[in-house]
Amino acid sequence: MSLQDGSLGSTPPIYVYAIVPACPGVAEKFGSMSPGSRLDAISAGPFAAVIGDGVDVGEPGQTREQLAPRLLSHQRTIEQIMRASPLLPVKFGTLAPDEGSVRVILEKGKAAFQAAFDRLGACVQMELLVSWDLKKVLPELARDEAIASLKRKLEREGAADDQAARAELGKLVKSVLDGRRATLASSLLEQLRSAAEDVIAYPPTADQVVLHLVLLTRADGVQAFYQHLEALDAAYDGRLMFRCVGPSAPYSFATVEIQAVDPATLVQARRLLDVEQSATSDEVRAAYRRLARSLHPDLAGAGADDGARMAALTEAYQLLVANATFRRGDGEQSANARGGLAETTNATSIHVFVRRQESAFDGAR
């Protein structure tokens, strides 16, 4: 169960936008931003959660087009917060049932938040798309020796108009195009690394895209980063197009995700993997691998429900590894009232992650 469900309490849920360093007057600072923002802050220890009425996240299963206006509203608020403080953005649609649970989140995530702020410093995210004009690139490919040689061969054999021959030629052109793009992208990436603290590369989604990056850049170095792009643009003499969006919050490098897990779900996951309550992460992994191997067609034969069973095993594995990590890191605290914290639900375990694209780190690492 995720906190996004907003199902842990009967009171109206609290929308959580971001985690910021706590400071004297932090609630007043965000509460007075603008009458329309309706922001507030809840502090616990060294960090505070910036909260608000939030946006209507709608029903599950919506398309990107349906979600777009809500995402835009969320991002605008994040940008507003970012102008006032360094922040860790919280995943879109995250709801907490009450103020007590927000304080539990701040306490549970304290080590992860500190590690993320130490790593990010005063950094922002820049998104860069580099493309080329295929109308200019493809004629250049015609001069490639491998392509020219194949065209001459097909012409000699009178097969230039044959469908299979055209498919063979098209496949070669695509291969050469991908090779040139990969070489160019590698060169650009090396030149851009020096201008960033961290870089994540996405696979190109179209032939005209050479490179798609998100870069972590110091907030006081944004102007220098733009100057670096201008120098690259000049070096490639207009043969490439650079489109940059930012600065924005470091979503790709550190987004806070919160997961609430009730005891019944944990018990069911342990039964599925046949592990004890005290199982370590390594023991959970070993059990998962053993059971996953038993579902392999070479060992068990093909089963109609093997896909569903494998998905259930994977979900249980991910849940129990996360739970074992937090148990090792902070003594498996529940979200029950302790030290004045409001109770959310009986022994519900709250996991707090700060995720980087395709990876995660938490307070126990």
C-alpha positions as CSV (number, residue, x, y, z in Angstrom):
1,M,0.0,0.0,0.0
2,S,1.3,3.4,-0.9
3,L,0.8,6.7,0.9
4,Q,-0.5,7.9,-2.5
5,D,-3.7,6.0,-1.7
6,G,-4.5,8.5,1.0
7,S,-6.2,5.6,2.8
8,L,-4.4,5.5,6.2
9,G,-6.8,7.8,8.0
10,S,-10.3,9.3,8.0
11,T,-9.2,13.0,8.0
12,P,-8.5,14.8,4.8
13,P,-5.1,13.8,3.6
14,I,-2.1,16.2,3.4
15,Y,-0.4,16.7,0.0
16,V,3.4,16.6,0.4
17,Y,5.4,18.6,-2.2
18,A,9.0,18.6,-1.0
19,I,11.5,18.0,1.8
20,V,13.6,21.1,2.7
21,P,16.2,21.8,5.5
22,A,14.4,23.0,8.6
23,C,15.1,26.5,9.8
24,P,13.5,29.0,12.2
25,G,10.3,30.3,10.8
26,V,10.2,27.7,8.0
27,A,6.4,27.4,8.2
28,E,5.9,31.1,8.0
29,K,8.3,31.4,5.0
30,F,6.3,29.0,2.9
31,G,2.9,30.0,4.3
32,S,3.4,33.6,3.2
33,M,4.6,32.9,-0.3
34,S,1.4,33.9,-2.0
35,P,-2.3,33.7,-1.1
36,G,-3.0,31.2,-3.8
37,S,-0.2,28.8,-3.0
38,R,-1.8,27.6,0.4
39,L,1.6,26.1,1.4
40,D,2.7,25.3,4.9
41,A,5.6,23.4,6.5
42,I,5.9,20.7,9.2
43,S,9.2,20.2,10.9
44,A,10.8,17.3,12.7
45,G,14.5,17.4,13.5
46,P,16.7,18.8,10.7
47,F,14.1,18.6,8.0
48,A,10.7,20.0,7.1
49,A,8.0,18.8,4.7
50,V,6.4,21.5,2.6
51,I,2.7,20.6,2.4
52,G,-0.4,22.1,0.9
53,D,-3.9,21.4,-0.4
54,G,-2.2,19.8,-3.4
55,V,-3.7,18.9,-6.7
56,D,-6.4,16.4,-7.6
57,V,-4.4,13.4,-8.7
58,G,-7.5,11.8,-10.3
59,E,-8.2,8.1,-10.7
60,P,-5.6,5.4,-11.3
61,G,-4.9,4.4,-14.8
62,Q,-5.1,7.8,-16.4
63,T,-3.2,8.6,-19.6
64,R,-0.2,11.0,-19.7
65,E,-2.5,13.5,-21.5
66,Q,-5.0,13.3,-18.7
67,L,-2.4,13.7,-16.0
68,A,-0.5,16.6,-17.8
69,P,-2.4,19.6,-16.3
70,R,-2.1,18.1,-12.8
71,L,1.6,17.4,-13.2
72,L,2.1,21.0,-14.5
73,S,0.4,22.4,-11.4
74,H,2.6,20.2,-9.2
75,Q,5.8,21.2,-11.0
76,R,4.9,24.9,-10.7
77,T,4.6,24.6,-7.0
78,I,7.9,22.8,-6.8
79,E,9.6,25.6,-8.7
80,Q,8.0,28.1,-6.3
81,I,9.4,26.3,-3.4
82,M,12.8,25.9,-5.1
83,R,13.2,29.7,-5.3
84,A,13.0,29.9,-1.5
85,S,15.1,26.8,-0.5
86,P,17.1,23.8,-1.6
87,L,14.7,20.9,-1.8
88,L,14.2,17.2,-2.5
89,P,11.0,16.9,-4.6
90,V,8.5,14.4,-3.4
91,K,6.8,12.1,-5.9
92,F,3.8,13.5,-7.6
93,G,0.5,12.6,-5.9
94,T,2.0,11.7,-2.5
95,L,-0.6,12.0,0.3
96,A,-0.1,11.6,4.0
97,P,-3.1,11.0,6.3
98,D,-2.2,13.5,9.0
99,E,0.5,15.7,10.5
100,G,1.8,12.9,12.8
101,S,2.5,10.7,9.8
102,V,4.4,13.5,8.1
103,R,6.6,13.7,11.2
104,V,7.1,10.0,11.1
105,I,8.2,10.3,7.4
106,L,10.7,13.0,8.3
107,E,12.1,10.9,11.1
108,K,12.2,7.7,9.1
109,G,13.8,9.4,6.1
110,K,16.3,11.6,8.0
111,A,19.4,9.7,7.1
112,A,18.3,9.3,3.4
113,F,17.5,13.0,3.2
114,Q,20.8,14.0,4.7
115,A,22.7,11.7,2.3
116,A,20.8,13.2,-0.7
117,F,21.4,16.8,0.4
118,D,25.1,16.1,1.0
119,R,25.4,14.6,-2.5
120,L,23.3,17.2,-4.3
121,G,24.4,20.3,-2.6
122,A,23.0,23.4,-4.2
123,C,22.3,21.8,-7.5
124,V,19.5,21.9,-10.1
125,Q,18.6,19.8,-13.0
126,M,19.0,20.6,-16.7
127,E,17.4,18.6,-19.5
128,L,19.2,18.6,-22.8
129,L,18.1,17.3,-26.2
130,V,20.6,17.3,-29.0
131,S,19.3,16.5,-32.5
132,W,20.5,16.6,-36.1
133,D,18.7,17.3,-39.4
134,L,18.2,14.0,-41.2
135,K,17.7,15.7,-44.5
136,K,21.3,16.8,-44.3
137,V,22.6,13.6,-42.6
138,L,21.2,11.0,-45.0
139,P,22.9,12.4,-48.1
140,E,26.2,12.3,-46.3
141,L,25.6,8.6,-45.5
142,A,25.3,7.9,-49.2
143,R,29.1,8.5,-49.4
144,D,29.8,5.9,-46.8
145,E,31.9,3.2,-48.4
146,A,29.9,0.2,-47.1
147,I,26.6,1.8,-48.3
148,A,28.1,2.9,-51.7
149,S,29.6,-0.6,-52.2
150,L,26.2,-2.3,-51.6
151,K,24.4,0.1,-53.9
152,R,26.9,-0.6,-56.7
153,K,26.6,-4.4,-56.2
154,L,22.8,-4.2,-56.3
155,E,22.9,-2.1,-59.5
156,R,25.3,-4.5,-61.2
157,E,22.9,-7.4,-60.3
158,G,19.9,-5.4,-61.5
159,A,18.4,-5.8,-58.1
160,A,18.3,-2.1,-57.0
161,D,14.5,-2.1,-57.2
162,D,14.0,-5.5,-55.6
163,Q,12.0,-5.3,-52.4
164,A,14.4,-7.6,-50.5
165,A,17.4,-5.6,-51.8
166,R,15.9,-2.3,-50.7
167,A,15.3,-3.8,-47.3
168,E,18.9,-4.9,-47.1
169,L,20.1,-1.5,-48.1
170,G,17.7,0.2,-45.6
171,K,19.0,-2.0,-42.8
172,L,22.6,-1.1,-43.6
173,V,21.8,2.6,-43.8
174,K,20.1,2.3,-40.3
175,S,23.1,0.5,-39.0
176,V,25.6,3.1,-40.2
177,L,23.3,5.9,-39.0
178,D,23.1,4.4,-35.5
179,G,26.9,3.9,-35.5
180,R,27.6,7.5,-36.4
181,R,25.0,8.8,-33.8
182,A,26.6,6.6,-31.1
183,T,30.1,7.9,-31.8
184,L,28.8,11.5,-31.9
185,A,26.8,11.0,-28.7
186,S,29.8,9.5,-26.9
187,S,31.9,12.5,-27.9
188,L,29.3,15.0,-26.8
189,L,28.7,13.2,-23.5
190,E,32.4,13.4,-22.6
191,Q,32.4,17.1,-23.4
192,L,29.4,17.7,-21.3
193,R,30.5,15.7,-18.3
194,S,32.9,18.4,-17.3
195,A,30.1,20.9,-17.0
196,A,28.0,18.8,-14.7
197,E,28.1,17.1,-11.3
198,D,26.2,14.1,-12.5
199,V,24.6,12.9,-15.8
200,I,21.9,10.5,-16.8
201,A,21.6,9.5,-20.5
202,Y,18.3,8.3,-21.9
203,P,18.2,6.1,-25.1
204,P,17.2,8.1,-28.2
205,T,13.5,7.8,-29.1
206,A,13.8,8.9,-32.7
207,D,16.4,8.9,-35.5
208,Q,16.8,12.6,-35.4
209,V,17.7,12.5,-31.7
210,V,21.5,12.3,-31.1
211,L,21.6,12.6,-27.3
212,H,19.0,13.0,-24.5
213,L,20.5,13.9,-21.1
214,V,19.5,15.2,-17.7
215,L,22.4,16.9,-16.0
216,L,22.9,17.9,-12.4
217,T,24.5,21.3,-12.3
218,R,25.4,23.7,-9.6
219,A,22.7,26.4,-9.2
220,D,25.4,29.1,-9.4
221,G,26.8,27.5,-12.5
222,V,23.8,27.6,-14.8
223,Q,25.1,30.5,-16.8
224,A,28.4,28.8,-17.3
225,F,26.6,25.7,-18.4
226,Y,24.7,27.7,-21.1
227,Q,28.0,29.2,-22.2
228,H,29.4,25.7,-22.5
229,L,26.4,24.8,-24.8
230,E,27.0,27.9,-26.9
231,A,30.6,26.8,-27.4
232,L,29.6,23.3,-28.5
233,D,27.0,24.8,-30.9
234,A,29.7,26.9,-32.4
235,A,32.2,24.0,-32.6
236,Y,29.6,21.9,-34.6
237,D,28.9,24.9,-36.8
238,G,25.1,24.6,-36.7
239,R,25.1,20.9,-37.7
240,L,23.5,20.0,-34.4
241,M,20.5,21.6,-32.6
242,F,20.7,22.0,-28.8
243,R,17.5,22.4,-26.8
244,C,17.8,22.9,-23.1
245,V,15.1,23.0,-20.4
246,G,15.8,24.2,-16.9
247,P,16.8,24.8,-14.3
248,S,14.4,22.6,-12.4
249,A,14.3,20.5,-9.3
250,P,16.5,17.5,-9.4
251,Y,13.7,15.0,-10.1
252,S,15.9,12.5,-11.9
253,F,18.6,12.5,-9.3
254,A,16.7,12.6,-6.0
255,T,12.9,12.1,-5.8
256,V,11.5,11.1,-2.4
257,E,9.1,8.1,-2.5
258,I,7.2,7.0,0.5
259,Q,5.6,3.5,1.0
260,A,3.3,2.5,3.8
261,V,3.0,-1.3,4.3
262,D,0.5,-2.9,6.7
263,P,1.4,-6.0,8.7
264,A,-0.9,-8.3,6.7
265,T,0.9,-7.5,3.5
266,L,4.3,-8.3,5.0
267,V,3.0,-11.6,6.4
268,Q,1.6,-12.6,3.0
269,A,4.9,-11.7,1.3
270,R,6.9,-13.8,3.8
271,R,4.6,-16.8,3.3
272,L,5.0,-16.5,-0.4
273,L,8.8,-16.4,-0.2
274,D,8.9,-18.9,2.8
275,V,11.1,-16.7,4.9
276,E,11.0,-15.8,8.6
277,Q,10.1,-12.3,10.0
278,S,13.8,-11.8,10.9
279,A,15.0,-12.6,7.3
280,T,17.9,-10.4,6.1
281,S,18.0,-8.8,2.7
282,D,20.5,-11.6,1.6
283,E,18.1,-14.3,2.8
284,V,15.2,-12.7,1.0
285,R,17.2,-12.6,-2.2
286,A,18.3,-16.2,-1.9
287,A,14.7,-17.3,-1.4
288,Y,13.5,-15.3,-4.4
289,R,16.2,-16.7,-6.7
290,R,15.4,-20.3,-5.6
291,L,11.7,-19.8,-6.2
292,A,12.2,-17.9,-9.5
293,R,14.4,-20.8,-10.8
294,S,11.6,-23.3,-9.9
295,L,9.3,-21.4,-12.3
296,H,11.8,-21.6,-15.2
297,P,10.2,-23.5,-18.2
298,D,13.3,-25.7,-18.5
299,L,12.8,-27.0,-14.9
300,A,9.1,-26.8,-14.4
301,G,7.6,-26.7,-17.8
302,A,5.3,-23.9,-19.1
303,G,2.4,-23.0,-16.8
304,A,-0.6,-20.9,-17.6
305,D,-0.2,-18.8,-14.4
306,D,3.6,-18.6,-14.3
307,G,3.7,-15.0,-15.3
308,A,1.3,-14.0,-12.5
309,R,3.2,-16.1,-10.0
310,M,6.5,-14.5,-11.0
311,A,5.1,-11.0,-10.7
312,A,3.8,-11.8,-7.2
313,L,7.2,-13.2,-6.2
314,T,8.9,-10.1,-7.5
315,E,6.6,-7.8,-5.7
316,A,7.0,-9.7,-2.4
317,Y,10.8,-9.7,-2.9
318,Q,11.0,-6.0,-3.4
319,L,8.8,-5.3,-0.4
320,L,10.7,-7.6,1.9
321,V,14.1,-6.3,0.8
322,A,13.0,-2.7,1.5
323,N,11.6,-3.8,4.9
324,A,14.8,-5.7,5.9
325,T,16.8,-2.6,4.9
326,F,14.9,-0.3,7.1
327,R,14.8,-2.8,10.0
328,R,18.6,-3.0,9.8
329,G,18.9,0.7,9.6
330,D,16.5,2.0,12.3
331,G,15.2,-0.8,14.3
332,E,11.9,-1.4,12.5
333,Q,9.9,1.4,14.0
334,S,6.1,1.5,13.3
335,A,4.1,4.5,12.5
336,N,2.2,4.3,15.8
337,A,2.2,7.2,18.2
338,R,5.6,7.6,19.9
339,G,7.0,10.7,21.4
340,G,3.8,12.6,20.6
341,L,3.5,11.4,17.1
342,A,-0.1,10.7,15.9
343,E,-1.0,7.1,15.2
344,T,-1.6,6.4,11.5
345,T,-2.7,2.7,11.6
346,N,-1.8,-0.4,13.6
347,A,1.9,-1.2,13.2
348,T,2.0,0.2,9.7
349,S,5.6,0.3,8.5
350,I,6.6,3.4,6.5
351,H,9.6,3.2,4.1
352,V,11.2,6.3,2.8
353,F,13.4,6.3,-0.3
354,V,15.3,8.9,-2.2
355,R,15.6,7.5,-5.6
356,R,17.9,8.3,-8.5
357,Q,16.9,7.3,-11.9
358,E,17.3,3.5,-12.2
359,S,18.7,3.3,-8.7
360,A,17.9,4.1,-5.1
361,F,19.7,4.9,-1.9
362,D,18.3,5.0,1.6
363,G,19.3,5.8,5.1
364,A,20.8,2.4,5.8
365,R,23.4,2.5,3.0
